[in-house]
Amino acid sequence: MAEAAYNETVARAFAELTKLAYCGPLPGLFGAVATTCHSPKYYTAAPHGTCASAGFGAVPGSVRQFYPPEVTTSVTSGPFGYVFKLDSIQGSHVMPGCAVVFRGSINSVTTTKGESAEPADGLTKCQNCSVNAEYLQSWDRISHSLMGKLWQLGCMPSTLPNARGSLVHLTGHGTGAAIAAVAAWELSQAGYSLAPAYLFGSPRVGNLRFAEELHSRFLNDGSSLYSITYGNDGVPAWPDSPDYASLGYQVHYRSLNSSSHQICGISPTEGEHCGVPKLHGDALATRSKECCSSPLAPAGSFCNMTAFASQCYGGLPTQYVLGQAGISKKPAFLQQS
């Protein structure tokens, strides 16, 4: 079922959107998202780009940023993300709703190693669940801002039992993916419906009970959570502790030029022999260089912007800056076909 439902074209589109979150609260983010992910529904000229290929796009003028209210926004640190109203064309695998994109840490591995692995309770109506205390705190700091932006865009929760609220599409990279997982639970509890979530290079977020309950939430909404990993990246295997479990279906790409992926089941026993190898000793440090890499990310990396100023200040689309840099929009394995 998971093999049939995973859509690499859609995953690639959300990877492109996830990378743009590393612009942070700079003026070009609005234009970069709008031009990179323009909707086939609103443009008479032939649309192009990964979002158009997946049959969806951002409704013009709908991009909003969210961040903690108590601090000055920063390009390099602190919880941050953006949201937009998502529309799709007939036949698309992506249903209309709101897309929520969480930024990861600028230096994902350094930050991950420095974070406490201490689990904490405090999730809404999740008995015996625990999650990383810092991810939960980050969610608490930005949840009010995010919910306000969802309401502004007309993405509303259901207030009636057994009724479906607006659909939310959650994505992020690294620590941003971890916060997105916490957000999935809390938004579901608030009355939102969960679309398939594509999380990239996420560390482990909570205990087995949380993983099971969150999986059930996605199943109830007819969707799944896909934790997309690459190579020997050690972050998705951290914390290496019995207090933590991996989330959803792991979709593992062995190399940047890989034309195939491996989908791992949600059972802990299958995860032992599938996907990212387990950590041994100080393997997180030795495998840290791969934390930003992915065959789905533009130019093969989430963290290294091809033209930071052009996109984050100038608002240019990803397709344009890759073309100017002489980088194909397609991964290498597609160029060979």
C-alpha positions in Angstrom: 0.0 0.0 0.0 2.8 2.5 0.9 4.7 1.5 -2.2 1.7 2.4 -4.4 0.9 5.6 -2.5 4.4 7.2 -2.4 4.7 9.7 -5.3 8.2 10.8 -6.1 7.0 13.7 -8.3 5.1 15.1 -5.4 8.0 14.4 -3.0 10.4 16.3 -5.3 8.0 19.3 -5.4 7.9 19.5 -1.6 11.7 19.1 -1.4 12.0 22.2 -3.6 9.6 24.1 -1.3 11.5 22.9 1.8 14.8 24.2 0.5 13.2 27.7 0.0 12.5 27.8 3.8 16.2 28.2 4.3 15.8 31.8 3.0 14.3 32.6 6.3 12.3 35.8 6.8 13.9 37.6 3.8 11.9 39.7 1.3 12.5 37.4 -1.6 10.9 34.4 0.0 7.4 35.4 -1.1 8.3 35.8 -4.7 10.6 32.7 -4.8 7.8 30.5 -3.6 5.2 32.1 -5.9 7.3 31.8 -9.0 8.8 28.4 -8.2 5.5 26.8 -7.4 3.0 28.7 -9.6 -0.2 26.9 -10.1 -1.2 25.5 -13.5 -4.7 26.7 -12.6 -3.8 30.4 -12.6 -1.4 30.8 -15.6 -2.3 30.7 -19.2 1.3 30.2 -20.3 2.5 26.6 -20.1 3.5 26.1 -16.4 6.8 24.4 -15.6 8.7 23.3 -12.5 8.2 20.5 -10.0 5.0 21.8 -8.5 3.4 22.1 -12.0 4.6 18.6 -12.8 2.8 17.4 -9.7 -0.4 19.2 -10.6 -0.5 21.8 -7.9 0.7 25.2 -7.0 0.5 28.2 -4.6 -2.5 30.4 -5.0 -1.2 33.9 -6.0 -0.7 36.2 -3.0 -1.2 33.6 -0.4 2.4 33.1 0.9 2.6 33.9 4.6 5.6 33.6 7.1 5.2 32.4 10.7 7.7 32.6 13.5 7.8 33.2 17.3 6.3 36.5 18.3 8.7 37.2 21.2 11.9 37.4 19.1 13.3 39.4 16.2 13.3 37.1 13.2 16.7 35.8 12.1 18.0 34.5 8.8 20.1 31.9 10.5 18.4 30.6 13.6 15.1 30.0 15.5 11.9 28.3 14.5 10.6 29.6 11.2 8.3 28.5 8.3 5.9 29.6 5.7 2.4 28.6 4.6 0.4 29.1 1.4 -3.0 28.2 0.0 -2.5 25.2 -2.2 -4.7 24.5 -5.2 -4.5 21.7 -7.7 -5.8 20.7 -11.1 -8.1 17.8 -11.9 -6.3 14.5 -11.8 -3.5 15.6 -9.5 -2.5 13.4 -6.6 -2.4 16.5 -4.4 -5.7 17.7 -3.0 -6.4 21.4 -2.3 -5.7 22.8 1.2 -2.8 24.7 2.9 0.9 23.8 2.6 3.0 24.3 5.8 6.8 24.3 5.3 9.1 24.3 8.3 12.8 25.4 8.2 15.4 23.2 9.6 18.6 24.3 11.3 21.2 26.0 9.1 23.8 23.6 10.4 21.5 20.6 10.9 24.1 18.1 12.3 25.8 20.5 14.6 22.5 21.5 16.0 21.2 18.0 16.3 24.3 16.9 18.2 23.9 19.9 20.5 20.2 19.3 21.3 19.0 17.4 24.3 17.6 14.0 23.6 15.5 14.3 26.7 11.9 13.2 26.0 8.9 15.0 27.4 5.2 14.6 27.6 2.8 17.5 26.9 1.2 16.5 23.6 -2.6 17.0 23.4 -4.6 13.9 24.2 -1.7 11.4 23.6 -1.5 9.2 26.6 1.9 7.7 27.3 3.4 9.6 24.4 6.6 11.5 24.6 8.6 13.7 22.2 11.9 15.5 22.2 11.4 18.5 24.6 13.1 21.0 22.3 10.9 20.1 19.3 7.8 20.4 21.5 9.1 23.8 22.7 9.7 25.0 19.2 6.1 24.0 18.2 4.8 25.9 21.3 6.6 29.0 20.2 5.3 29.1 16.7 1.9 27.4 16.9 -0.1 30.6 17.6 1.5 32.4 14.6 0.9 29.4 12.3 -2.7 28.9 13.3 -3.4 32.6 12.7 -1.9 32.4 9.2 -4.0 29.3 8.4 -7.1 31.1 9.5 -6.2 34.1 7.3 -6.0 31.8 4.3 -9.3 30.2 5.0 -7.9 26.9 6.1 -10.1 26.2 9.0 -10.3 23.3 11.5 -13.5 21.3 12.0 -15.4 22.1 15.2 -17.8 19.1 14.8 -17.1 15.5 15.8 -16.3 13.2 13.0 -16.2 16.1 10.5 -13.2 16.9 8.4 -11.4 20.2 8.6 -9.2 21.8 6.0 -6.4 19.6 4.6 -2.8 20.5 5.6 0.3 19.4 3.7 3.3 19.3 6.1 6.9 19.2 5.0 10.4 20.2 6.3 14.0 19.1 6.5 16.1 18.1 9.5 14.9 19.7 12.7 12.2 21.4 10.6 10.9 17.9 9.7 10.9 16.9 13.4 8.8 20.0 14.3 6.5 19.2 11.4 5.8 15.8 12.9 4.8 17.4 16.2 2.7 19.9 14.2 0.9 17.0 12.4 -0.3 15.6 15.7 -1.3 19.0 17.2 -3.1 20.2 14.1 -4.9 16.9 13.8 -6.1 17.3 17.4 -7.2 20.9 16.6 -9.5 19.6 13.8 -7.4 19.7 10.7 -7.1 16.8 8.2 -3.7 15.5 7.3 -2.5 15.1 3.7 0.4 12.8 2.9 3.5 14.4 4.6 6.9 14.3 3.1 9.6 14.8 5.7 13.3 14.9 4.7 16.2 13.8 6.9 14.2 14.0 10.1 15.8 12.9 13.4 13.7 10.6 15.6 11.0 12.7 17.3 9.4 10.7 20.0 8.7 7.3 21.5 7.1 4.2 19.9 3.7 5.2 21.4 3.8 8.5 19.6 4.9 6.9 16.4 2.0 4.5 16.5 -0.6 7.1 17.4 0.6 9.5 14.7 0.5 6.7 12.1 -3.1 6.0 13.1 -3.9 9.7 12.7 -2.6 9.7 9.1 -4.4 6.4 8.3 -7.7 7.8 9.6 -7.3 10.6 7.1 -6.5 8.2 4.3 -2.9 9.3 4.0 0.7 8.5 5.2 3.8 10.1 6.6 6.9 9.5 4.5 10.3 10.0 6.2 12.7 10.4 3.3 16.3 9.5 3.9 19.5 9.5 2.0 22.7 7.4 2.0 24.4 7.0 5.3 23.1 10.2 6.9 23.1 9.5 10.6 20.6 12.1 11.7 17.5 9.9 11.0 19.0 7.3 13.3 19.4 9.8 16.1 18.8 9.7 19.1 20.1 6.1 19.3 17.9 5.4 22.3 15.1 3.0 23.2 13.1 6.1 24.2 12.8 7.0 20.5 11.3 5.3 17.4 11.3 6.3 13.7 8.1 7.7 12.2 6.0 6.5 9.3 7.3 4.8 6.2 11.0 5.4 5.6 11.7 6.1 1.9 15.5 5.5 1.5 17.6 6.7 -1.4 21.0 5.1 -1.5 22.8 7.7 -3.6 22.3 11.0 -5.3 22.2 9.2 -8.7 19.9 6.5 -7.5 17.0 5.8 -9.8 15.3 3.6 -7.2 14.3 3.9 -3.6 13.5 1.5 -0.8 10.3 1.8 1.3 10.5 0.4 4.8 7.5 -0.7 6.8 6.5 0.9 10.1 7.3 -2.1 12.3 10.5 -1.7 14.5 11.7 -5.1 13.3 11.7 -4.2 9.7 13.4 -0.9 10.4 16.4 -2.8 11.7 17.4 -4.1 8.2 15.9 -1.4 6.0 16.8 2.2 5.1 19.5 4.3 6.9 22.0 2.0 8.8 21.8 2.1 12.5 24.3 4.3 14.4 27.3 2.7 16.1 29.5 4.6 18.5 30.1 8.1 17.3 28.7 7.4 13.8 26.6 10.6 13.8 29.8 12.7 13.6 31.4 10.6 10.9 28.2 10.5 8.8 27.4 14.1 9.3 28.4 15.4 5.8 25.4 13.8 4.2 22.7 15.5 6.3 21.9 18.1 3.6 22.1 15.8 0.6 19.2 14.3 -1.3 18.5 13.3 -4.9 15.1 15.1 -4.5 16.5 18.5 -3.5 17.4 21.1 -6.1 21.1 20.6 -7.0 21.2 17.7 -4.7 21.3 19.7 -1.5 18.8 21.3 0.9 21.3 23.6 2.6 23.5 25.0 -0.2 21.6 27.6 -2.1 22.6 27.9 -5.8 22.0 31.6 -5.8 21.0 32.8 -2.3 20.7 36.5 -3.0 18.8 36.0 -6.3 16.2 33.9 -4.6 16.1 35.1 -1.0 16.3 38.8 -1.8 15.3 38.8 -5.5 12.5 36.3 -5.4 13.7 34.4 -8.5 12.3 30.9 -9.2 14.4 27.8 -8.6 14.1 26.7 -12.2 15.7 30.0 -13.3 18.7 30.0 -10.9 19.5 26.4 -11.7 19.4 27.1 -15.4 21.7 30.2 -15.0 24.1 28.0 -13.0 24.1 25.4 -15.7 22.5 22.8 -13.4 19.8 20.6 -14.9 16.4 20.6 -13.2 16.6 16.8 -13.6 18.8 14.5 -11.4 21.6 12.8 -13.2 19.9 9.4 -13.5 17.0 11.0 -15.5 19.5 12.8 -17.8 20.9 9.4 -18.8 17.5 8.0 -19.9 
